Protein backbone atom coordinates (compact mmCIF):
# COMPACT_ATOMS: atom_id res chain seq x y z
CA UNK A 1 0.00 0.00 0.00
CA UNK A 2 2.71 2.50 0.94
CA UNK A 3 4.73 1.45 -2.10
CA UNK A 4 1.77 2.28 -4.35
CA UNK A 5 1.41 5.64 -2.63
CA UNK A 6 5.09 6.35 -3.18
CA UNK A 7 4.78 5.54 -6.88
CA UNK A 8 1.79 7.89 -7.17
CA UNK A 9 3.58 10.66 -5.28
CA UNK A 10 6.65 10.28 -7.51
CA UNK A 11 4.49 10.62 -10.62
CA UNK A 12 2.78 13.75 -9.28
CA UNK A 13 6.08 15.20 -8.08
CA UNK A 14 7.48 14.86 -11.60
CA UNK A 15 4.55 16.97 -12.82
CA UNK A 16 5.15 19.56 -10.09
CA UNK A 17 8.87 19.72 -10.77
CA UNK A 18 8.23 20.45 -14.44
CA UNK A 19 5.43 22.97 -13.83
CA UNK A 20 7.63 26.05 -14.16
CA UNK A 21 9.96 24.66 -16.82
CA UNK A 22 8.22 26.23 -19.86
CA UNK A 23 8.19 29.71 -18.32
CA UNK A 24 11.73 29.27 -17.06
CA UNK A 25 12.97 28.17 -20.48
CA UNK A 26 11.25 31.14 -22.09
CA UNK A 27 12.83 33.65 -19.73
CA UNK A 28 16.29 32.12 -19.58
CA UNK A 29 16.50 31.29 -23.28
CA UNK A 30 16.27 33.94 -25.94
CA UNK A 31 15.44 37.41 -24.64
CA UNK A 32 11.71 38.01 -24.70
CA UNK A 33 11.69 40.78 -22.14
CA UNK A 34 14.74 42.83 -21.16
CA UNK A 35 15.69 45.33 -18.52
CA UNK A 36 16.04 45.34 -14.75
CA UNK A 37 12.43 44.34 -14.08
CA UNK A 38 12.69 41.43 -16.50
CA UNK A 39 15.96 40.34 -14.88
CA UNK A 40 14.38 40.41 -11.40
CA UNK A 41 11.38 38.49 -12.69
CA UNK A 42 13.62 35.82 -14.25
CA UNK A 43 15.66 35.54 -11.04
CA UNK A 44 12.50 35.23 -8.96
CA UNK A 45 11.09 32.62 -11.34
CA UNK A 46 14.33 30.62 -11.13
CA UNK A 47 14.32 30.81 -7.34
CA UNK A 48 10.68 29.68 -7.15
CA UNK A 49 11.43 26.82 -9.52
CA UNK A 50 14.26 25.66 -7.26
CA UNK A 51 12.07 25.92 -4.15
CA UNK A 52 9.25 24.01 -5.83
CA UNK A 53 11.62 21.20 -6.81
CA UNK A 54 13.12 21.07 -3.32
CA UNK A 55 9.70 20.93 -1.68
CA UNK A 56 8.58 18.19 -4.06
CA UNK A 57 11.69 16.13 -3.37
CA UNK A 58 11.19 16.61 0.37
CA UNK A 59 7.76 15.00 0.02
CA UNK A 60 9.26 11.99 -1.74
CA UNK A 61 12.13 11.71 0.75
CA UNK A 62 9.79 11.92 3.74
CA UNK A 63 7.57 9.20 2.33
CA UNK A 64 10.58 7.01 1.50
CA UNK A 65 11.90 7.42 5.05
CA UNK A 66 8.51 6.47 6.46
CA UNK A 67 8.33 3.38 4.26
CA UNK A 68 11.82 2.30 5.27
CA UNK A 69 10.97 2.74 8.97
CA UNK A 70 8.01 0.37 8.76
CA UNK A 71 8.93 -3.30 9.20
CA UNK A 72 8.03 -5.44 6.17
CA UNK A 73 5.94 -7.74 8.36
CA UNK A 74 4.24 -7.07 11.66
CA UNK A 75 4.10 -9.91 14.19
CA UNK A 76 0.53 -11.19 14.74
CA UNK A 77 0.65 -10.14 18.39
CA UNK A 78 1.33 -6.53 17.40
CA UNK A 79 -1.30 -6.54 14.65
CA UNK A 80 -4.04 -7.58 17.09
CA UNK A 81 -3.56 -4.51 19.28
Backbone bond lengths (Angstrom), bond angles and torsions (degrees), N, CA, C in turn:
res aa  C-N    CA-C-N  psi(-1)  N-CA   C-N-CA  omega(-1)  CA-C   N-CA-C  phi
1 X - - - 1.442 - - 1.535 111.04 -
2 X 1.320 117.30 -49.89 1.461 120.03 178.93 1.525 110.89 -65.75
3 X 1.306 116.85 -33.81 1.471 120.42 178.93 1.533 109.98 -64.42
4 X 1.324 116.69 -39.52 1.464 120.43 177.79 1.528 110.72 -66.25
5 X 1.317 115.54 -39.43 1.460 120.30 177.68 1.519 110.18 -62.90
6 X 1.321 116.65 -43.64 1.459 120.69 178.48 1.523 110.85 -60.36
7 X 1.307 117.77 -43.41 1.470 120.93 178.86 1.530 110.55 -61.36
8 X 1.323 117.07 -41.81 1.462 121.32 178.97 1.529 110.98 -66.36
9 X 1.319 116.64 -42.69 1.464 120.65 178.85 1.528 109.77 -62.98
10 X 1.316 117.27 -43.62 1.477 120.24 178.87 1.527 110.97 -59.28
11 X 1.314 117.41 -41.54 1.465 120.78 179.73 1.531 110.62 -64.44
12 X 1.320 116.14 -42.74 1.472 119.44 -179.57 1.522 111.45 -72.16
13 X 1.321 117.02 -33.04 1.459 121.10 177.48 1.530 109.91 -64.95
14 X 1.309 117.09 -39.15 1.467 120.29 177.70 1.529 110.36 -59.37
15 X 1.322 116.57 -38.70 1.468 120.82 177.70 1.533 109.74 -66.48
16 X 1.332 116.20 -45.15 1.465 119.90 179.21 1.525 111.58 -62.11
17 X 1.318 115.99 -43.94 1.466 119.63 -177.94 1.528 111.68 -61.84
18 X 1.304 117.00 -31.39 1.467 120.79 -178.22 1.528 112.84 -91.12
19 X 1.318 118.17 -3.41 1.464 121.67 -173.12 1.531 113.48 -57.96
20 X 1.300 117.32 -38.89 1.468 120.07 -177.50 1.529 113.00 -96.97
21 X 1.315 117.54 0.92 1.468 120.38 -177.49 1.528 113.90 -59.60
22 X 1.342 119.76 -46.19 1.474 118.16 -179.45 1.539 112.67 -60.04
23 X 1.317 116.55 -45.91 1.470 119.40 179.30 1.520 110.39 -65.34
24 X 1.314 116.78 -40.87 1.459 120.78 179.70 1.526 110.64 -62.60
25 X 1.314 116.75 -44.72 1.469 120.86 179.45 1.527 110.43 -62.41
26 X 1.316 116.47 -38.71 1.461 120.23 -179.31 1.525 111.11 -66.04
27 X 1.320 116.97 -39.81 1.464 119.88 -176.75 1.515 114.25 -86.08
28 X 1.316 117.49 -18.79 1.464 119.00 179.25 1.525 111.30 -104.81
29 X 1.309 116.73 -5.40 1.462 121.44 177.02 1.513 109.60 -87.25
30 X 1.305 115.62 -127.83 1.467 119.56 178.92 1.528 109.97 -68.74
31 X 1.312 117.04 145.20 1.471 119.68 -178.16 1.522 111.88 -63.47
32 X 1.307 115.90 122.17 1.459 120.95 175.62 1.525 109.99 -112.44
33 X 1.304 114.63 -20.94 1.459 121.55 -179.37 1.520 104.83 -150.20
34 X 1.296 118.90 130.22 1.459 121.70 -175.81 1.519 110.25 -124.83
35 X 1.309 114.38 165.51 1.457 120.64 178.20 1.517 111.36 110.65
36 X 1.314 116.25 173.34 1.465 120.75 -176.14 1.533 113.13 -61.09
37 X 1.305 117.98 -39.70 1.464 120.73 -179.97 1.523 110.00 -65.87
38 X 1.305 116.24 -42.38 1.470 120.53 178.20 1.520 110.54 -63.22
39 X 1.321 116.89 -40.99 1.468 121.08 179.40 1.527 110.65 -62.86
40 X 1.339 116.42 -44.22 1.474 120.26 178.30 1.524 110.93 -63.72
41 X 1.326 115.62 -40.75 1.460 119.55 178.36 1.530 110.38 -61.53
42 X 1.311 117.23 -46.43 1.470 121.40 -179.90 1.528 110.83 -62.85
43 X 1.318 116.76 -40.50 1.474 120.08 178.21 1.524 110.72 -64.86
44 X 1.321 116.33 -42.99 1.464 121.07 178.78 1.530 110.51 -63.85
45 X 1.324 116.28 -43.45 1.460 120.95 177.91 1.527 110.77 -60.21
46 X 1.318 116.82 -44.04 1.469 120.98 178.61 1.524 111.01 -62.42
47 X 1.327 116.09 -42.93 1.465 120.01 -179.93 1.529 110.94 -64.73
48 X 1.320 116.86 -41.85 1.469 120.40 178.97 1.528 110.93 -65.53
49 X 1.314 116.13 -37.30 1.464 120.92 177.90 1.530 110.10 -62.03
50 X 1.319 116.35 -44.33 1.469 120.66 177.95 1.522 110.61 -62.23
51 X 1.334 117.02 -46.31 1.470 120.40 -179.56 1.524 111.62 -63.49
52 X 1.316 117.03 -39.36 1.459 120.41 177.91 1.521 110.70 -61.83
53 X 1.323 116.34 -45.32 1.472 120.38 179.58 1.529 111.24 -64.67
54 X 1.322 117.20 -40.58 1.460 120.32 178.45 1.524 111.17 -64.21
55 X 1.305 116.82 -44.04 1.467 120.62 179.45 1.525 110.56 -63.23
56 X 1.313 116.91 -41.71 1.463 120.84 179.52 1.524 110.47 -63.86
57 X 1.328 117.29 -43.35 1.454 120.03 179.50 1.530 111.58 -67.76
58 X 1.330 117.14 -31.29 1.461 120.65 176.07 1.523 110.29 -62.71
59 X 1.330 116.58 -40.25 1.468 119.90 176.53 1.521 111.20 -58.90
60 X 1.324 116.12 -47.53 1.464 120.32 -179.46 1.520 110.22 -63.63
61 X 1.315 117.30 -45.84 1.469 121.24 -178.83 1.529 111.31 -61.60
62 X 1.319 116.54 -43.09 1.466 120.45 179.47 1.520 110.97 -61.79
63 X 1.320 116.64 -44.18 1.459 120.23 178.68 1.526 111.32 -66.13
64 X 1.322 117.40 -40.16 1.468 120.70 177.20 1.529 111.08 -61.60
65 X 1.337 116.26 -43.64 1.465 120.20 178.20 1.521 111.08 -60.98
66 X 1.318 116.07 -42.56 1.464 120.60 179.54 1.526 110.58 -62.73
67 X 1.311 116.73 -43.71 1.463 121.03 179.43 1.524 110.76 -62.52
68 X 1.334 115.97 -42.58 1.471 119.03 -179.20 1.532 112.66 -70.88
69 X 1.328 117.53 -19.69 1.462 119.96 -179.93 1.532 112.23 -85.25
70 X 1.322 116.17 -14.28 1.464 120.45 -179.80 1.516 108.92 -89.40
71 X 1.341 117.79 127.53 1.465 119.18 179.13 1.534 110.14 -64.02
72 X 1.334 116.36 146.51 1.469 118.95 -178.03 1.527 112.96 -61.61
73 X 1.331 116.05 -32.10 1.463 120.19 178.52 1.518 108.39 -135.03
74 X 1.304 115.13 140.62 1.461 121.03 178.45 1.520 107.73 -103.52
75 X 1.338 117.56 131.11 1.462 119.74 177.92 1.534 111.11 -58.53
76 X 1.312 118.17 144.19 1.483 121.11 -178.46 1.523 112.59 -53.38
77 X 1.324 117.40 -37.26 1.464 119.76 -179.78 1.524 112.21 -62.58
78 X 1.314 117.11 -35.88 1.470 121.44 178.87 1.525 110.54 -75.00
79 X 1.310 116.82 -37.43 1.467 121.38 -177.89 1.524 111.67 -66.34
80 X 1.330 117.70 -29.31 1.467 120.65 -178.48 1.515 113.18 -73.94
81 X 1.301 118.42 -18.68 1.466 121.71 -176.80 1.465 112.63 -68.58
